[in-house]
Amino acid sequence: MSYRLIRVFCAAPGNLEKEKQLFQDAAAECNAAEGMAAGCLFVPLSVSLKLKGQDVVDANIRLSDYFLLVLDDTWGPPGKSFEHDYLLAEACRAGAELPMREVIVFLKDTPADRVEADLERFRRAIAESAAPRHHVFRDAAEFGLQVRALLSEWLESEVHPARQAGSGQ
């Protein structure tokens, strides 16, 4: 059987390594429980330490169907910030010639006084505008459940696009 591959890129700084692993676990679980039977498989792509050149990261983002940004209290270290990746993913989503369908942000529930100023402004802006779609999570376990539910939702939209379009989501 031939499967349609759905690439999901997850950008998460090194301090969220557990969440990145839970993302990969959720993709594997969704593939086994739902994806194989539907003829679709998620291909999880991720970066946390940015050890490879930014051009490799950028190329993978451009090829992705979905993008997850997972943040705690910082965009990441100078020169290796995940803000660039987020902005590229948003530009890809806006480009009709690219496969990016959705960009979602996951924010760890961190007290505002512990969050760097630029990121806190971003957190407030997306909370006020509700765009992009975002989720707040208390801990890694909650993040894992949220990602697993999101993957099921995306799989449903891939398998039955008309059903999703008609649901108002």
Short mmCIF file of the C-alpha atoms (twelve columns), coordinates in Angstrom:
data_MODEL
# 
_entry.id   MODEL 
# 
loop_
_atom_site.group_PDB 
_atom_site.id 
_atom_site.type_symbol 
_atom_site.label_atom_id 
_atom_site.label_alt_id 
_atom_site.label_comp_id 
_atom_site.label_asym_id 
_atom_site.label_seq_id 
_atom_site.Cartn_x 
_atom_site.Cartn_y 
_atom_site.Cartn_z 
_atom_site.pdbx_PDB_model_num 
ATOM 1   C CA . MET A 1   0.000   0.000  0.000  1 
ATOM 2   C CA . SER A 2   1.182   3.500  -0.781 1 
ATOM 3   C CA . TYR A 3   0.721   6.183  1.873  1 
ATOM 4   C CA . ARG A 4   0.315   9.908  1.486  1 
ATOM 5   C CA . LEU A 5   2.936   11.622 3.628  1 
ATOM 6   C CA . ILE A 6   2.028   14.649 5.741  1 
ATOM 7   C CA . ARG A 7   5.070   16.576 6.927  1 
ATOM 8   C CA . VAL A 8   4.782   18.304 10.302 1 
ATOM 9   C CA . PHE A 9   7.639   20.514 11.447 1 
ATOM 10  C CA . CYS A 10  8.041   21.119 15.184 1 
ATOM 11  C CA . ALA A 11  10.313  23.935 16.346 1 
ATOM 12  C CA . ALA A 12  11.112  23.746 20.047 1 
ATOM 13  C CA . PRO A 13  14.107  25.179 21.919 1 
ATOM 14  C CA . GLY A 14  16.426  22.783 23.735 1 
ATOM 15  C CA . ASN A 15  14.745  23.335 27.110 1 
ATOM 16  C CA . LEU A 16  11.606  21.711 25.639 1 
ATOM 17  C CA . GLU A 17  13.271  18.481 24.559 1 
ATOM 18  C CA . LYS A 18  10.644  16.398 26.378 1 
ATOM 19  C CA . GLU A 19  7.850   18.129 24.471 1 
ATOM 20  C CA . LYS A 20  9.675   17.534 21.180 1 
ATOM 21  C CA . GLN A 21  9.890   13.828 22.005 1 
ATOM 22  C CA . LEU A 22  6.184   13.781 22.899 1 
ATOM 23  C CA . PHE A 23  5.427   15.350 19.509 1 
ATOM 24  C CA . GLN A 24  7.320   12.524 17.794 1 
ATOM 25  C CA . ASP A 25  5.585   9.922  19.987 1 
ATOM 26  C CA . ALA A 26  2.159   11.432 19.211 1 
ATOM 27  C CA . ALA A 27  2.884   11.286 15.465 1 
ATOM 28  C CA . ALA A 28  3.894   7.618  15.718 1 
ATOM 29  C CA . GLU A 29  0.808   6.808  17.804 1 
ATOM 30  C CA . CYS A 30  -1.522  8.640  15.415 1 
ATOM 31  C CA . ASN A 31  0.061   6.885  12.428 1 
ATOM 32  C CA . ALA A 32  -0.466  3.464  14.025 1 
ATOM 33  C CA . ALA A 33  -3.950  4.117  15.422 1 
ATOM 34  C CA . GLU A 34  -5.484  6.126  12.571 1 
ATOM 35  C CA . GLY A 35  -3.129  7.110  9.782  1 
ATOM 36  C CA . MET A 36  -2.249  3.737  8.291  1 
ATOM 37  C CA . ALA A 37  -5.900  2.757  7.924  1 
ATOM 38  C CA . ALA A 38  -6.611  6.125  6.292  1 
ATOM 39  C CA . GLY A 39  -3.669  5.850  3.897  1 
ATOM 40  C CA . CYS A 40  -1.833  8.848  5.413  1 
ATOM 41  C CA . LEU A 41  1.265   8.996  7.564  1 
ATOM 42  C CA . PHE A 42  2.654   11.923 9.524  1 
ATOM 43  C CA . VAL A 43  6.358   12.566 9.018  1 
ATOM 44  C CA . PRO A 44  7.561   14.415 12.114 1 
ATOM 45  C CA . LEU A 45  10.363  16.902 11.462 1 
ATOM 46  C CA . SER A 46  11.893  18.909 14.276 1 
ATOM 47  C CA . VAL A 47  14.701  21.122 15.422 1 
ATOM 48  C CA . SER A 48  15.713  22.252 18.868 1 
ATOM 49  C CA . LEU A 49  19.419  23.025 18.980 1 
ATOM 50  C CA . LYS A 50  19.811  24.341 15.422 1 
ATOM 51  C CA . LEU A 51  23.079  22.480 14.999 1 
ATOM 52  C CA . LYS A 52  22.578  22.333 11.239 1 
ATOM 53  C CA . GLY A 53  22.685  25.383 9.027  1 
ATOM 54  C CA . GLN A 54  19.606  27.588 8.997  1 
ATOM 55  C CA . ASP A 55  19.266  26.913 5.259  1 
ATOM 56  C CA . VAL A 56  18.560  23.228 5.998  1 
ATOM 57  C CA . VAL A 57  15.963  24.171 8.609  1 
ATOM 58  C CA . ASP A 58  14.375  26.672 6.204  1 
ATOM 59  C CA . ALA A 59  14.184  24.085 3.410  1 
ATOM 60  C CA . ASN A 60  12.413  21.626 5.712  1 
ATOM 61  C CA . ILE A 61  9.923   24.268 6.834  1 
ATOM 62  C CA . ARG A 62  9.151   25.138 3.197  1 
ATOM 63  C CA . LEU A 63  8.420   21.462 2.449  1 
ATOM 64  C CA . SER A 64  6.147   21.002 5.479  1 
ATOM 65  C CA . ASP A 65  2.360   20.762 5.451  1 
ATOM 66  C CA . TYR A 66  1.993   21.924 9.065  1 
ATOM 67  C CA . PHE A 67  4.186   23.824 11.528 1 
ATOM 68  C CA . LEU A 68  4.190   23.713 15.332 1 
ATOM 69  C CA . LEU A 69  6.090   26.249 17.389 1 
ATOM 70  C CA . VAL A 70  6.564   25.268 21.032 1 
ATOM 71  C CA . LEU A 71  7.850   27.968 23.383 1 
ATOM 72  C CA . ASP A 72  8.417   28.478 27.087 1 
ATOM 73  C CA . ASP A 73  10.121  31.693 28.215 1 
ATOM 74  C CA . THR A 74  12.339  32.606 25.252 1 
ATOM 75  C CA . TRP A 75  12.476  32.655 21.447 1 
ATOM 76  C CA . GLY A 76  15.865  30.988 21.809 1 
ATOM 77  C CA . PRO A 77  19.448  32.264 21.910 1 
ATOM 78  C CA . PRO A 78  20.538  35.173 19.687 1 
ATOM 79  C CA . GLY A 79  21.398  33.957 16.203 1 
ATOM 80  C CA . LYS A 80  19.450  30.753 16.781 1 
ATOM 81  C CA . SER A 81  16.073  32.223 17.607 1 
ATOM 82  C CA . PHE A 82  12.910  30.369 16.642 1 
ATOM 83  C CA . GLU A 83  11.200  33.623 15.706 1 
ATOM 84  C CA . HIS A 84  12.764  33.338 12.232 1 
ATOM 85  C CA . ASP A 85  11.296  29.840 11.809 1 
ATOM 86  C CA . TYR A 86  7.852   31.030 12.874 1 
ATOM 87  C CA . LEU A 87  7.919   33.990 10.475 1 
ATOM 88  C CA . LEU A 88  9.057   31.726 7.627  1 
ATOM 89  C CA . ALA A 89  6.271   29.236 8.389  1 
ATOM 90  C CA . GLU A 90  3.687   32.046 8.345  1 
ATOM 91  C CA . ALA A 91  5.060   33.262 5.001  1 
ATOM 92  C CA . CYS A 92  4.857   29.703 3.658  1 
ATOM 93  C CA . ARG A 93  1.250   29.419 4.826  1 
ATOM 94  C CA . ALA A 94  0.430   32.615 2.950  1 
ATOM 95  C CA . GLY A 95  2.137   31.360 -0.222 1 
ATOM 96  C CA . ALA A 96  -0.324  29.430 -2.371 1 
ATOM 97  C CA . GLU A 97  2.498   27.582 -4.151 1 
ATOM 98  C CA . LEU A 98  3.768   26.018 -0.907 1 
ATOM 99  C CA . PRO A 99  2.199   23.080 0.970  1 
ATOM 100 C CA . MET A 100 1.937   24.799 4.413  1 
ATOM 101 C CA . ARG A 101 -1.685  24.598 5.568  1 
ATOM 102 C CA . GLU A 102 -1.526  25.711 9.186  1 
ATOM 103 C CA . VAL A 103 0.833   27.196 11.747 1 
ATOM 104 C CA . ILE A 104 0.045   26.527 15.394 1 
ATOM 105 C CA . VAL A 105 1.794   27.873 18.489 1 
ATOM 106 C CA . PHE A 106 2.024   25.991 21.783 1 
ATOM 107 C CA . LEU A 107 2.955   28.134 24.783 1 
ATOM 108 C CA . LYS A 108 4.032   26.719 28.105 1 
ATOM 109 C CA . ASP A 109 2.090   28.335 30.937 1 
ATOM 110 C CA . THR A 110 4.984   30.375 32.288 1 
ATOM 111 C CA . PRO A 111 4.550   33.449 34.533 1 
ATOM 112 C CA . ALA A 112 4.879   36.635 32.459 1 
ATOM 113 C CA . ASP A 113 7.698   37.958 34.662 1 
ATOM 114 C CA . ARG A 114 9.854   34.969 33.623 1 
ATOM 115 C CA . VAL A 115 9.242   35.438 29.866 1 
ATOM 116 C CA . GLU A 116 11.618  37.569 27.764 1 
ATOM 117 C CA . ALA A 117 9.987   40.856 26.738 1 
ATOM 118 C CA . ASP A 118 9.755   40.216 22.959 1 
ATOM 119 C CA . LEU A 119 8.157   36.843 23.501 1 
ATOM 120 C CA . GLU A 120 5.719   38.220 26.088 1 
ATOM 121 C CA . ARG A 121 4.567   40.819 23.548 1 
ATOM 122 C CA . PHE A 122 4.048   38.022 20.997 1 
ATOM 123 C CA . ARG A 123 2.128   35.939 23.556 1 
ATOM 124 C CA . ARG A 124 -0.196  38.865 24.321 1 
ATOM 125 C CA . ALA A 125 -0.684  39.675 20.625 1 
ATOM 126 C CA . ILE A 126 -1.782  36.157 19.658 1 
ATOM 127 C CA . ALA A 127 -4.007  35.904 22.730 1 
ATOM 128 C CA . GLU A 128 -5.770  39.134 21.734 1 
ATOM 129 C CA . SER A 129 -6.080  38.357 18.024 1 
ATOM 130 C CA . ALA A 130 -6.645  34.579 18.267 1 
ATOM 131 C CA . ALA A 131 -4.272  34.241 15.311 1 
ATOM 132 C CA . PRO A 132 -2.460  32.075 14.785 1 
ATOM 133 C CA . ARG A 133 -4.337  29.328 16.538 1 
ATOM 134 C CA . HIS A 134 -2.529  28.576 19.765 1 
ATOM 135 C CA . HIS A 135 -2.701  26.385 22.847 1 
ATOM 136 C CA . VAL A 136 -1.354  26.896 26.346 1 
ATOM 137 C CA . PHE A 137 -0.097  23.854 28.247 1 
ATOM 138 C CA . ARG A 138 0.847   23.410 31.894 1 
ATOM 139 C CA . ASP A 139 3.241   20.494 31.541 1 
ATOM 140 C CA . ALA A 140 4.630   17.970 29.085 1 
ATOM 141 C CA . ALA A 141 1.791   15.494 29.649 1 
ATOM 142 C CA . GLU A 142 -0.843  18.101 28.767 1 
ATOM 143 C CA . PHE A 143 1.194   19.125 25.718 1 
ATOM 144 C CA . GLY A 144 1.311   15.496 24.546 1 
ATOM 145 C CA . LEU A 145 -2.480  15.181 24.796 1 
ATOM 146 C CA . GLN A 146 -3.021  18.469 22.943 1 
ATOM 147 C CA . VAL A 147 -0.663  17.477 20.123 1 
ATOM 148 C CA . ARG A 148 -2.245  14.045 19.770 1 
ATOM 149 C CA . ALA A 149 -5.718  15.600 19.468 1 
ATOM 150 C CA . LEU A 150 -4.394  18.117 16.938 1 
ATOM 151 C CA . LEU A 151 -2.864  15.370 14.798 1 
ATOM 152 C CA . SER A 152 -6.181  13.499 14.774 1 
ATOM 153 C CA . GLU A 153 -7.928  16.707 13.708 1 
ATOM 154 C CA . TRP A 154 -5.410  17.284 10.923 1 
ATOM 155 C CA . LEU A 155 -5.682  13.681 9.759  1 
ATOM 156 C CA . GLU A 156 -9.456  14.031 9.567  1 
ATOM 157 C CA . SER A 157 -9.071  17.197 7.494  1 
ATOM 158 C CA . GLU A 158 -6.644  15.430 5.155  1 
ATOM 159 C CA . VAL A 159 -8.864  12.361 4.688  1 
ATOM 160 C CA . HIS A 160 -12.208 14.205 4.582  1 
ATOM 161 C CA . PRO A 161 -11.511 17.822 3.550  1 
ATOM 162 C CA . ALA A 162 -15.124 18.547 2.585  1 
ATOM 163 C CA . ARG A 163 -16.357 17.400 6.003  1 
ATOM 164 C CA . GLN A 164 -13.943 19.775 7.758  1 
ATOM 165 C CA . ALA A 165 -14.819 22.673 5.462  1 
ATOM 166 C CA . GLY A 166 -18.516 22.158 6.180  1 
ATOM 167 C CA . SER A 167 -18.022 22.016 9.943  1 
ATOM 168 C CA . GLY A 168 -17.096 25.689 10.266 1 
ATOM 169 C CA . GLN A 169 -13.604 24.920 11.611 1 
# 
